[in-house]
Amino acid sequence: MKMIYMDNAATSWPKPDIVYDTILRTMKYYGANPGRSSHTMAIEAANILLYTREMLCQLFNAQDPFRMIFTYNTTDSLNLAIKGVLKNGDHVITTSMEHNSVIRPLMHLADMGVETTIVPGDSEGLIDPSDIKRSMRSNTRLIIATHASNVTGTLMPIESIGKIAKDSGVYFLLDAAQTAGSIPIDISKLPVDLVAMPGHKGLLGPQGTGVLYVREGVELRQIREGGTGSQSESINQPMFLPDRYESGTLNTPGIAGLGAGIRHILNKGQGKIVSHVVNIERLFLNALSQIKGVKVYGPKDMKHRSGIVSINIWDRDSREIVNILSRDYGIATRGSLHCAPLAHKTIGTKEQGTVRFSPGEFNTLDEVKACVRAIGEIGYKIETRSI
């Protein structure tokens, strides 16, 4: 049975062939430490890092490649941004639709005197920017919002939220875990100060890669120190970017693969990829609306959606449905709470969770039709008590 992969919100798969080829070539021919020596392999490894930074700038319309900080994943990027900005006595505003990669660092900082206000979303997962504005205090230092919910796919009004932050003189951290590469983001126009993103989702790179964009004028404390290959005569951490935030040996093969993934997006055209996923999502949603016993979560308006289709079938536990889809139909999805318990509480699925379908560039309309047939059959079996 050929697997139908519908779990791109967790990690995109498959990758373009150029990504696999680039990783292997980098490991085979340029597997040295970048910036640690002047021999040919080390120089080529350093060039690979610079190339990928430049690819990121091209995709996101940023100017300074050294403000693209390499991390290990979005969680690592968020921790650097959150703990690099906040200090004792600060206040931060976030939303109930955030991933635990935002909520857990904030809960940890609560023990260190950082106060957090969590603005609730509505039943579709949407945030009202006026609620954020009303939550502002004199000691508010940071606003954090996801660009799109990993549970419902709800796109947030980040332009309005960013304007509130800018007008109030506070930093705005955008969690682009579900949108970087999948939805056009113009950093030069958006009122964002920090953008955390994964390399292994919409950017089509491998796991173990992430990026934190730091706008000019934003000052972060580093959360780790160590060898950088620069200013080795000093026992203190370098203060220039990107070295200040990139201690230790970087994942050069992975970053090379990330650069290749971005090159694929640029060569194919991001708009073409986005249009394909939107068409799949629209077909999926229209078909699901005709199936008895299926509840779809998130906005009804397509302009507020980002490609995730999150459902439940009757009252069955989402994990059970995920297992049936995998075992009986060869369909890979994700169930339960998706590391976002507050989001599930917001939409009323804290106990049941949801079954999340997240199509990507390489999914086909035939695969969507197969998913719809499977959901219909499972729903009928549950209704007739034959499963």
DRENTOR-716757 format. One record per residue (C-alpha): y, x, z; residue in one letter. Coordinates in Angstrom, 1 decimal, decimal comma. Example, Ala and Ser with C-alpha at 12.3 -4.5 7.8 and 13.67 -1.06 7.14 Angstrom:
2
(rec (-4,5; 12,3; 7,8); a);
(rec (-1,1; 13,7; 7,1); s);
END
This chain:
387
(rec (0,0; 0,0; 0,0); m);
(rec (3,3; 1,5; -1,1); k);
(rec (5,9; 1,4; 1,8); m);
(rec (9,1; -0,4; 1,4); i);
(rec (11,7; 1,5; 3,4); y);
(rec (14,3; -0,7; 4,9); m);
(rec (15,4; 1,5; 7,8); d);
(rec (18,4; 3,4; 6,3); n);
(rec (20,6; 2,6; 9,2); a);
(rec (18,5; 4,9; 11,3); a);
(rec (18,0; 7,6; 8,7); t);
(rec (18,3; 7,4; 4,9); s);
(rec (15,1; 7,9; 2,9); w);
(rec (14,2; 9,1; 0,4); p);
(rec (16,8; 11,8; -0,2); k);
(rec (17,9; 12,8; -3,7); p);
(rec (15,7; 15,5; -5,1); d);
(rec (18,7; 17,9; -5,1); i);
(rec (18,7; 17,7; -1,3); v);
(rec (15,1; 18,8; -0,9); y);
(rec (15,5; 21,6; -3,5); d);
(rec (18,7; 22,9; -1,9); t);
(rec (17,2; 23,1; 1,6); i);
(rec (14,2; 25,0; 0,3); l);
(rec (16,2; 27,4; -1,8); r);
(rec (18,6; 28,1; 1,2); t);
(rec (15,7; 28,8; 3,5); m);
(rec (13,9; 31,0; 1,0); k);
(rec (16,9; 33,1; -0,3); y);
(rec (19,8; 32,7; 2,1); y);
(rec (18,1; 32,4; 5,5); g);
(rec (20,5; 34,6; 7,4); a);
(rec (23,1; 33,9; 10,1); n);
(rec (26,5; 32,8; 8,5); p);
(rec (29,5; 34,9; 9,6); g);
(rec (27,4; 37,3; 11,6); r);
(rec (27,3; 40,2; 9,2); s);
(rec (28,6; 41,5; 5,9); s);
(rec (25,3; 41,7; 4,0); h);
(rec (24,7; 39,6; 1,0); t);
(rec (22,5; 36,9; 2,6); m);
(rec (24,9; 36,4; 5,5); a);
(rec (27,9; 36,1; 3,1); i);
(rec (26,1; 33,6; 1,0); e);
(rec (25,1; 31,6; 4,1); a);
(rec (28,8; 31,5; 5,1); a);
(rec (29,7; 30,3; 1,6); n);
(rec (27,3; 27,5; 1,9); i);
(rec (29,1; 26,3; 5,1); l);
(rec (32,5; 26,5; 3,4); l);
(rec (31,1; 24,7; 0,3); y);
(rec (29,9; 21,7; 2,4); t);
(rec (33,2; 21,5; 4,3); r);
(rec (35,0; 21,3; 0,9); e);
(rec (32,6; 18,6; -0,3); m);
(rec (33,4; 16,6; 2,9); l);
(rec (37,1; 17,0; 2,2); c);
(rec (36,6; 15,8; -1,3); q);
(rec (34,6; 12,7; -0,3); l);
(rec (36,9; 11,7; 2,6); f);
(rec (40,2; 12,9; 1,0); n);
(rec (41,0; 15,4; 3,7); a);
(rec (43,0; 18,6; 3,2); q);
(rec (41,7; 21,3; 5,7); d);
(rec (38,0; 22,1; 5,4); p);
(rec (38,1; 23,9; 8,8); f);
(rec (38,8; 20,6; 10,5); r);
(rec (35,4; 19,4; 9,5); m);
(rec (33,4; 20,6; 12,5); i);
(rec (29,6; 20,8; 12,1); f);
(rec (27,5; 19,2; 14,9); t);
(rec (23,9; 18,2; 15,3); y);
(rec (24,4; 14,4; 14,8); n);
(rec (26,9; 11,7; 15,5); t);
(rec (26,0; 11,6; 19,2); t);
(rec (26,9; 15,3; 19,4); d);
(rec (30,2; 14,6; 17,6); s);
(rec (31,0; 11,7; 19,9); l);
(rec (30,3; 13,7; 23,0); n);
(rec (32,6; 16,5; 21,8); l);
(rec (35,4; 14,1; 21,0); a);
(rec (35,1; 12,0; 24,1); i);
(rec (34,6; 14,8; 26,6); k);
(rec (37,1; 17,0; 24,8); g);
(rec (39,9; 14,4; 25,1); v);
(rec (39,4; 12,6; 28,4); l);
(rec (40,1; 13,9; 31,9); k);
(rec (40,3; 12,6; 35,5); n);
(rec (42,8; 9,7; 35,7); g);
(rec (42,6; 8,8; 32,0); d);
(rec (41,9; 5,3; 30,7); h);
(rec (39,9; 4,6; 27,5); v);
(rec (39,4; 1,4; 25,6); i);
(rec (36,2; 0,7; 23,6); t);
(rec (34,3; -2,4; 22,4); t);
(rec (31,1; -4,3; 23,3); s);
(rec (29,7; -3,5; 19,8); m);
(rec (29,4; 0,2; 20,5); e);
(rec (26,2; 2,3; 20,4); h);
(rec (25,0; 3,9; 23,6); n);
(rec (26,2; 7,2; 22,1); s);
(rec (29,7; 6,0; 23,0); v);
(rec (28,9; 3,9; 26,1); i);
(rec (26,7; 6,4; 28,0); r);
(rec (29,2; 9,3; 27,8); p);
(rec (31,9; 6,9; 29,1); l);
(rec (29,6; 5,8; 32,0); m);
(rec (29,0; 9,4; 32,8); h);
(rec (32,8; 10,1; 32,9); l);
(rec (33,3; 7,1; 35,2); a);
(rec (31,9; 9,4; 38,0); d);
(rec (34,7; 11,9; 37,1); m);
(rec (37,6; 9,4; 37,4); g);
(rec (37,8; 8,1; 33,9); v);
(rec (38,3; 4,3; 33,6); e);
(rec (36,9; 2,3; 30,7); t);
(rec (37,8; -1,1; 29,4); t);
(rec (35,2; -2,7; 27,1); i);
(rec (36,7; -5,3; 24,8); v);
(rec (34,2; -8,0; 23,9); p);
(rec (33,4; -9,1; 20,4); g);
(rec (32,8; -12,6; 19,2); d);
(rec (29,5; -14,2; 18,3); s);
(rec (29,5; -12,4; 14,9); e);
(rec (30,4; -9,1; 16,5); g);
(rec (34,0; -9,0; 15,3); l);
(rec (36,7; -7,5; 17,5); i);
(rec (40,2; -9,0; 17,8); d);
(rec (42,7; -6,2; 17,7); p);
(rec (45,1; -8,2; 20,0); s);
(rec (42,5; -7,9; 22,7); d);
(rec (42,7; -4,1; 22,4); i);
(rec (46,5; -4,2; 22,5); k);
(rec (46,4; -6,3; 25,7); r);
(rec (44,1; -3,8; 27,3); s);
(rec (46,5; -0,9; 26,9); m);
(rec (47,8; 0,8; 30,1); r);
(rec (50,3; 3,5; 30,8); s);
(rec (47,4; 6,0; 31,3); n);
(rec (45,4; 5,0; 28,2); t);
(rec (44,6; 8,1; 26,3); r);
(rec (41,9; 7,1; 23,8); l);
(rec (40,6; 4,1; 21,8); i);
(rec (37,1; 4,3; 20,5); i);
(rec (35,7; 1,8; 17,9); a);
(rec (32,7; 1,7; 15,6); t);
(rec (33,5; 1,3; 12,0); h);
(rec (30,5; -1,0; 11,5); a);
(rec (28,0; -2,3; 14,1); s);
(rec (24,5; -0,8; 13,8); n);
(rec (23,2; -4,2; 15,0); v);
(rec (25,0; -6,7; 12,9); t);
(rec (26,6; -4,6; 10,2); g);
(rec (30,0; -6,1; 11,2); t);
(rec (32,9; -4,2; 9,7); l);
(rec (35,7; -3,7; 12,3); m);
(rec (39,5; -4,0; 11,6); p);
(rec (40,0; -0,3; 12,1); i);
(rec (43,3; -0,2; 10,3); e);
(rec (44,8; -2,6; 12,8); s);
(rec (43,1; -0,9; 15,7); i);
(rec (44,3; 2,5; 14,5); g);
(rec (47,9; 1,2; 14,2); k);
(rec (47,8; 0,1; 17,8); i);
(rec (46,7; 3,5; 18,8); a);
(rec (49,3; 5,3; 16,7); k);
(rec (52,2; 3,0; 17,9); d);
(rec (51,1; 3,6; 21,5); s);
(rec (50,8; 7,4; 21,1); g);
(rec (47,0; 7,5; 22,0); v);
(rec (44,1; 9,0; 20,1); y);
(rec (41,8; 6,9; 18,0); f);
(rec (38,2; 8,0; 17,7); l);
(rec (36,2; 6,3; 14,9); l);
(rec (32,4; 6,1; 15,0); d);
(rec (31,4; 6,2; 11,4); a);
(rec (27,7; 6,5; 12,0); a);
(rec (26,9; 3,5; 9,7); q);
(rec (29,7; 3,9; 7,1); t);
(rec (30,2; 7,6; 6,3); a);
(rec (29,0; 8,0; 2,7); g);
(rec (28,0; 4,3; 2,5); s);
(rec (31,6; 2,9; 2,5); i);
(rec (34,7; 4,7; 1,1); p);
(rec (36,8; 6,2; 3,9); i);
(rec (40,1; 7,8; 3,1); d);
(rec (41,0; 9,9; 6,1); i);
(rec (44,5; 10,7; 4,7); s);
(rec (45,4; 7,0; 4,8); k);
(rec (43,5; 5,7; 7,8); l);
(rec (45,3; 5,9; 11,2); p);
(rec (42,4; 7,9; 12,8); v);
(rec (42,5; 11,1; 14,8); d);
(rec (38,8; 11,8; 15,2); l);
(rec (35,9; 10,7; 13,0); v);
(rec (32,3; 11,2; 14,1); a);
(rec (29,6; 11,0; 11,5); m);
(rec (26,0; 11,8; 10,8); p);
(rec (24,7; 13,9; 8,0); g);
(rec (21,3; 12,1; 7,8); h);
(rec (22,4; 8,5; 7,0); k);
(rec (24,9; 7,6; 4,3); g);
(rec (25,7; 11,2; 3,4); l);
(rec (22,0; 11,6; 2,4); l);
(rec (21,5; 15,0; 4,2); g);
(rec (18,7; 15,9; 6,6); p);
(rec (18,3; 15,1; 10,3); q);
(rec (19,9; 17,6; 12,6); g);
(rec (23,3; 17,5; 10,9); t);
(rec (26,6; 15,9; 11,9); g);
(rec (30,3; 16,2; 11,5); v);
(rec (33,4; 15,7; 13,6); l);
(rec (36,7; 15,5; 11,8); y);
(rec (39,6; 16,5; 13,9); v);
(rec (43,1; 15,6; 12,6); r);
(rec (45,8; 18,3; 12,8); e);
(rec (47,7; 18,1; 16,1); g);
(rec (44,7; 16,8; 18,0); v);
(rec (43,7; 19,1; 20,8); e);
(rec (40,1; 19,0; 22,2); l);
(rec (38,5; 21,0; 25,0); r);
(rec (35,3; 22,6; 23,8); q);
(rec (32,2; 21,5; 25,6); i);
(rec (30,2; 24,6; 25,0); r);
(rec (30,9; 28,3; 24,6); e);
(rec (29,0; 31,2; 23,1); g);
(rec (28,6; 33,4; 20,1); g);
(rec (30,6; 32,5; 17,0); t);
(rec (30,5; 35,7; 15,0); g);
(rec (34,3; 36,0; 15,4); s);
(rec (36,4; 37,9; 17,9); q);
(rec (33,2; 39,4; 19,3); s);
(rec (35,3; 42,0; 21,2); e);
(rec (36,5; 39,1; 23,5); s);
(rec (34,6; 37,5; 26,3); i);
(rec (36,6; 34,3; 25,8); n);
(rec (36,0; 31,5; 23,4); q);
(rec (38,0; 31,7; 20,1); p);
(rec (40,7; 29,0; 20,0); m);
(rec (40,9; 28,6; 16,2); f);
(rec (38,9; 26,1; 14,1); l);
(rec (36,1; 25,6; 13,4); p);
(rec (34,8; 28,5; 15,6); d);
(rec (36,1; 26,9; 18,8); r);
(rec (33,6; 24,1; 18,5); y);
(rec (30,7; 25,7; 16,7); e);
(rec (29,1; 28,1; 19,1); s);
(rec (25,6; 29,4; 18,3); g);
(rec (23,7; 29,6; 15,1); t);
(rec (24,3; 26,6; 12,9); l);
(rec (21,7; 24,7; 10,9); n);
(rec (22,5; 26,4; 7,6); t);
(rec (19,6; 24,9; 5,5); p);
(rec (20,5; 21,5; 6,9); g);
(rec (24,2; 21,9; 6,1); i);
(rec (23,3; 23,1; 2,6); a);
(rec (21,2; 19,9; 2,2); g);
(rec (24,2; 17,8; 3,5); l);
(rec (26,4; 19,4; 0,9); g);
(rec (23,9; 18,6; -1,8); a);
(rec (23,7; 14,9; -0,6); g);
(rec (27,5; 14,6; -0,8); i);
(rec (27,5; 16,2; -4,3); r);
(rec (24,9; 13,6; -5,3); h);
(rec (27,3; 10,8; -4,1); i);
(rec (30,3; 12,3; -5,9); l);
(rec (28,3; 12,8; -9,1); n);
(rec (26,8; 9,3; -9,2); k);
(rec (30,0; 7,6; -7,9); g);
(rec (30,3; 6,2; -4,5); q);
(rec (31,6; 2,9; -5,9); g);
(rec (28,4; 2,5; -7,9); k);
(rec (26,2; 3,1; -4,8); i);
(rec (28,2; 0,7; -2,7); v);
(rec (28,0; -2,0; -5,4); s);
(rec (24,3; -1,7; -5,6); h);
(rec (23,8; -2,1; -1,8); v);
(rec (26,2; -5,0; -1,7); v);
(rec (24,3; -6,8; -4,4); n);
(rec (21,0; -6,3; -2,5); i);
(rec (22,6; -7,6; 0,7); e);
(rec (24,0; -10,7; -1,0); r);
(rec (20,7; -11,5; -2,6); l);
(rec (18,9; -11,0; 0,7); f);
(rec (21,3; -13,2; 2,7); l);
(rec (21,2; -16,0; 0,2); n);
(rec (17,4; -16,0; 0,1); a);
(rec (17,1; -15,9; 3,9); l);
(rec (19,4; -18,9; 4,3); s);
(rec (16,7; -21,0; 2,6); q);
(rec (13,8; -20,0; 5,0); i);
(rec (13,1; -22,2; 7,9); k);
(rec (13,1; -20,6; 11,3); g);
(rec (15,1; -17,5; 10,3); v);
(rec (18,4; -16,8; 12,1); k);
(rec (20,8; -14,2; 10,5); v);
(rec (23,3; -12,4; 12,6); y);
(rec (26,7; -11,0; 11,8); g);
(rec (29,7; -12,4; 9,7); p);
(rec (29,2; -15,0; 7,0); k);
(rec (32,0; -13,5; 5,0); d);
(rec (30,7; -10,6; 2,9); m);
(rec (33,9; -8,6; 3,2); k);
(rec (33,2; -8,2; 6,9); h);
(rec (29,6; -6,9; 6,3); r);
(rec (28,4; -3,3; 5,7); s);
(rec (24,8; -3,6; 4,3); g);
(rec (22,8; -4,4; 7,5); i);
(rec (20,7; -7,6; 7,6); v);
(rec (19,7; -8,4; 11,2); s);
(rec (17,5; -11,4; 11,8); i);
(rec (15,1; -13,2; 14,1); n);
(rec (12,2; -15,4; 13,1); i);
(rec (11,8; -18,4; 15,4); w);
(rec (11,6; -17,2; 19,0); d);
(rec (9,3; -14,3; 18,5); r);
(rec (10,0; -10,9; 19,9); d);
(rec (11,6; -8,7; 17,3); s);
(rec (9,2; -5,9; 18,0); r);
(rec (6,3; -8,1; 17,2); e);
(rec (7,8; -9,0; 13,8); i);
(rec (8,5; -5,3; 13,0); v);
(rec (4,9; -4,5; 13,7); n);
(rec (3,6; -7,3; 11,5); i);
(rec (6,0; -6,3; 8,7); l);
(rec (4,7; -2,7; 8,9); s);
(rec (1,0; -3,4; 9,4); r);
(rec (0,5; -6,3; 7,0); d);
(rec (3,2; -5,8; 4,4); y);
(rec (4,1; -2,1; 4,4); g);
(rec (7,7; -2,8; 5,2); i);
(rec (9,6; -0,4; 7,4); a);
(rec (12,3; -1,9; 9,6); t);
(rec (13,6; -1,5; 13,2); r);
(rec (13,4; -4,0; 16,0); g);
(rec (14,5; -4,4; 19,7); s);
(rec (18,0; -3,4; 20,9); l);
(rec (18,9; -0,5; 18,5); h);
(rec (20,4; 1,6; 21,4); c);
(rec (23,2; -1,0; 21,6); a);
(rec (22,5; -3,3; 24,6); p);
(rec (26,1; -4,5; 24,9); l);
(rec (26,2; -5,5; 21,3); a);
(rec (23,0; -7,6; 21,7); h);
(rec (24,5; -9,2; 24,8); k);
(rec (27,6; -10,1; 22,8); t);
(rec (25,6; -11,9; 20,0); i);
(rec (23,1; -13,4; 22,5); g);
(rec (20,0; -11,4; 21,6); t);
(rec (19,6; -9,2; 24,7); k);
(rec (16,1; -10,5; 25,4); e);
(rec (14,7; -11,0; 21,9); q);
(rec (16,4; -8,1; 20,1); g);
(rec (16,7; -8,4; 16,3); t);
(rec (14,7; -7,3; 13,3); v);
(rec (17,0; -5,0; 11,3); r);
(rec (16,7; -4,5; 7,6); f);
(rec (19,0; -1,8; 6,3); s);
(rec (18,7; -1,2; 2,5); p);
(rec (20,0; 1,9; 0,8); g);
(rec (20,7; 3,4; -2,6); e);
(rec (17,1; 3,7; -3,6); f);
(rec (15,9; 0,2; -2,7); n);
(rec (15,4; -2,3; -5,5); t);
(rec (15,8; -6,0; -6,0); l);
(rec (12,0; -6,3; -6,3); d);
(rec (11,7; -4,7; -2,9); e);
(rec (14,1; -7,3; -1,5); v);
(rec (12,1; -10,1; -3,0); k);
(rec (9,0; -8,7; -1,4); a);
(rec (10,8; -8,6; 2,0); c);
(rec (11,9; -12,2; 1,6); v);
(rec (8,3; -13,3; 0,7); r);
(rec (7,0; -11,5; 3,8); a);
(rec (9,6; -13,1; 6,1); i);
(rec (8,8; -16,6; 4,6); g);
(rec (5,0; -16,1; 5,1); e);
(rec (5,5; -14,9; 8,7); i);
(rec (7,8; -17,7; 9,5); g);
(rec (5,3; -20,3; 8,1); y);
(rec (2,5; -18,7; 10,1); k);
(rec (4,5; -18,8; 13,3); i);
(rec (5,5; -22,5; 12,7); e);
(rec (1,9; -23,5; 12,0); t);
(rec (0,7; -21,4; 14,9); r);
(rec (-1,7; -19,3; 12,7); s);
(rec (-0,2; -16,0; 13,9); i);
END
